[in-house]
Amino acid sequence: MSAQRYRITVTPLETDGRPPSGNALEFEQRSADNWMRTLEKFERQRGLCGDRCAALAVAIELLKSVAAEPHAQDRAVAQLRPYLDSLLAAAARLPKEG
């Protein structure tokens, strides 16, 4: 499955925009998809730009990766499966050009 590896870092920001020292969530995610192509697709959508666009692309790709992994049959993922499938199908139908 895994042609690509990604490192995701989530760092909370202080009110002045600076990250606090030593407080970040970081993990690796494998994916068969090229996330940069997904980002490019969303960048071509009207009304999507900057951080919002990147967040949507990463969120969709994370959900796709989680759904495709062997643990995707876990109870928590199984309970979310109908909603996850619907969301991913809708994302796949987005037009390629804005």
C-alpha positions as CSV (number, residue, x, y, z in Angstrom):
1,M,0.0,0.0,0.0
2,S,2.6,2.5,1.1
3,A,4.3,4.4,-1.7
4,Q,4.6,7.6,0.3
5,R,5.4,8.6,3.9
6,Y,4.4,11.8,5.5
7,R,5.3,13.4,8.8
8,I,2.5,15.4,10.3
9,T,3.2,18.0,13.0
10,V,0.5,19.9,14.9
11,T,1.8,22.7,17.0
12,P,-0.4,24.9,19.1
13,L,0.2,28.6,18.8
14,E,0.3,31.3,21.4
15,T,-1.9,34.4,21.0
16,D,1.1,36.2,19.4
17,G,1.4,33.4,16.8
18,R,4.6,31.8,18.3
19,P,4.6,28.1,19.1
20,P,5.2,27.3,22.8
21,S,8.4,25.4,23.4
22,G,8.3,21.6,23.3
23,N,4.5,21.3,22.9
24,A,3.7,19.5,19.6
25,L,2.0,16.4,18.3
26,E,4.0,14.7,15.6
27,F,3.4,11.4,13.8
28,E,4.1,9.6,10.6
29,Q,1.4,8.4,8.2
30,R,1.9,6.1,5.2
31,S,-0.3,6.5,2.1
32,A,-0.6,5.1,-1.4
33,D,-1.6,8.5,-2.6
34,N,0.4,11.6,-3.4
35,W,-0.9,14.2,-1.0
36,M,0.7,17.0,-3.0
37,R,-1.6,16.2,-5.9
38,T,-4.6,16.3,-3.7
39,L,-3.5,19.7,-2.4
40,E,-3.1,20.9,-6.0
41,K,-6.6,19.7,-6.8
42,F,-8.1,21.6,-3.9
43,E,-6.1,24.7,-4.7
44,R,-8.0,24.8,-8.0
45,Q,-11.3,24.9,-6.2
46,R,-13.1,28.3,-5.9
47,G,-13.2,29.5,-2.4
48,L,-10.4,27.4,-1.2
49,C,-7.0,28.9,-0.5
50,G,-4.0,28.9,1.9
51,D,-4.4,27.1,5.2
52,R,-8.0,26.1,4.6
53,C,-7.0,24.3,1.4
54,A,-4.0,22.6,3.0
55,A,-6.1,21.5,6.0
56,L,-8.8,20.0,3.8
57,A,-6.3,18.1,1.6
58,V,-4.5,16.7,4.7
59,A,-7.7,15.8,6.4
60,I,-9.0,13.9,3.4
61,E,-5.8,12.1,2.9
62,L,-5.5,11.1,6.6
63,L,-9.0,9.7,6.5
64,K,-8.4,7.8,3.4
65,S,-5.2,6.3,4.8
66,V,-6.8,5.3,8.1
67,A,-9.7,3.7,6.2
68,A,-7.3,1.7,4.1
69,E,-5.1,0.4,6.9
70,P,-5.5,-3.1,8.3
71,H,-6.9,-1.8,11.6
72,A,-9.7,-0.1,9.6
73,Q,-12.0,-2.9,10.9
74,D,-11.5,-1.7,14.5
75,R,-14.8,-1.0,16.3
76,A,-14.3,2.8,16.3
77,V,-13.5,3.0,12.6
78,A,-16.3,0.5,11.8
79,Q,-18.8,2.7,13.5
80,L,-17.7,5.7,11.5
81,R,-17.4,3.8,8.2
82,P,-20.7,5.0,6.6
83,Y,-19.9,8.6,7.3
84,L,-16.3,8.2,6.3
85,D,-17.3,6.5,3.0
86,S,-19.8,9.2,2.2
87,L,-17.3,12.0,2.9
88,L,-14.6,10.4,0.9
89,A,-17.0,9.8,-2.0
90,A,-18.1,13.4,-2.0
91,A,-14.4,14.6,-1.9
92,A,-13.7,12.4,-4.9
93,R,-16.5,14.0,-6.9
94,L,-15.1,17.5,-6.5
95,P,-14.5,19.0,-9.9
96,K,-10.8,19.1,-11.0
97,E,-10.9,22.7,-12.0
98,G,-12.5,25.7,-10.1
